[in-house]
Amino acid sequence: MSIFRFRLFDLRPIAKETVISNLEDGIVVIDKSGTLIDVNPVSVRLLEIDGDKALGLSIEDAFSRIPTLLDFIESTDSRSELVIGERIIESRKTSIMSKRGKLRGHIVLLTDITDHKRTEEALRKSQEMYRTLATTDMLTGVLNRYSLDQLLERETERSSRYGEPLSVIMFDLDDLKKINDTHGHIVGDNALKAISFQILSKIRKSDSLGRWGGDEFLIVAPSTDLAGALEMAEKLRAEIDSVEFEAIGKLSISMGVSSLEMGEKDYDGLLRRADRALYESKKRGKNRVMAI
């Protein structure tokens, strides 16, 4: 029995060495004075060091070209994600304690999570792209009809609850059909994109611009009464009227303005009035602002 026990005990360091050498994770062992006393093959590969030469060196010398790892080892953190070269390494640090509870050193476990992170980032970008496709007008890059409906529902509810004014400005590009017939639909599309960009660059951060359909656009202006919305609309109309658009020339827009009325619980009436006001702008000669 004693022979068996002796042989079993004799196998322990060999077994430990085999396990450590064949782990898929990197192992770094440091004594309490900060000297590197062991590394396995995976850590040598991940850290791009000469394992034999590094053993016995201080961690400052052994990892002099890996400041992120040095900072982690010397910190009080037990876990961190480190960028080492082109790899992303999850690092976990555990104290080695004696049976009497005294610190003997540290073991650092290194896991290569680069592929996982790349997959995670690709998934995030994919989700972001689909979210953009679902909420954005593909031609102009502004909000689409679905997003405008969602926004109007939220802003109407907020306006009703807190008694805040809410206004919308509906506008369209004058003579789009003439542009399409004269220059072609590509030029017509470019005109819509140019108008969208110009308007988007001039409205406030609190306002939102979306394409309502065809050549009709809608600006949602929270906390803005009818007078304020009219002033905003006139400034935007004048801005478009003053610009010479490349390869297109002069463009103009007609605008209809409306505000949510006291007691209105939805935005149907708000949009109907804005639509009628836009119609009146067209009827009275285009390139103007009307309010109802």
Disulfide bonds with the S-S distance in Angstrom:
none
